[in-house]
């Protein structure tokens, strides 16, 4: 008896399951105790090959082996448990004649032992399954937000760099008279850069939450920035909130510089002091929240180790 890998190569090469190859498959799959999900996956892949010629007996062989494994030797004999149902559902895609025959065989065998086929595997739930697939893959619409955020951040970085160049040009043209203008341009560029970072964090966070983890294989885990560790919407909001707070602080500072201090009234000075006090309080609360979050994670990791 040839190894299964050799038989598989013959099928891929010739695009045929001849009676001779089917006989070899029957010998390989004869012992139900030696069958696992990987071997069953091969049977599904064979029937999905493009332009493949299947011998007449392959359909019965396919249905019998999968049904026998699921109901005769799986983790839960005489029953299809949740893991088996999920595995089967992931392979029954187009409900072709092989899939329909398999589900019918499973339903008949289960009825004989007074069991039921899981609802989401039944034929009348096919449309529901398709609708759920559409809902699942709708998460890729998040690409629009990711691409938009990254492109916007790129534009803002260019704008911020342009502000620095303009300030430097003006400064070197007249260093003594243009110092205040340069300082204003630098503060404005910091404001623009911070907002660009907000967009990057938003784009990366949305990608991680809805598409996949951003974790290049050639980069060690230790080099991964802490702000990239986004596992929930709360993590994303927290990262965005901290950067947005810095944007507001820089904007407040920029507007304060633009005001002529000689024109301020005592009440205006009081409001300025209150504003500075509120900003200091916001920074303190942010720092405290970060420390508590870090200590909580460290405690959880320590408990897991212990």
Secondary structure, DSSP 8 states (H G I E B T S, - for coil): ---HHHHHHHHHHH-EE-HHHHHHHHHHTS-GGG--HHHHHHHHHHHHSTT-EE-TTHHHHHHHHHHHIIIIISSSTTS--HHHHHHHHHH--S--HHHHHHHHHHHHHHHHTT----GGGSGGGHHHHHHHHHHHHGGGGHHHHHHHHHHHHHHHHHHHHHHHHHHHHHHHHSTTTSHHHHHHHHHHHHHHHHHHHHHHHHHHHHHHHHT-----TTS-GGGS-GGG---SHHHHHHHHHHHHHHHHHHHHHHHHHHS-GGG--HHHHHHHHHHHHHHHHHHHHHHHHHHHHHHHHHHHHHHHH-
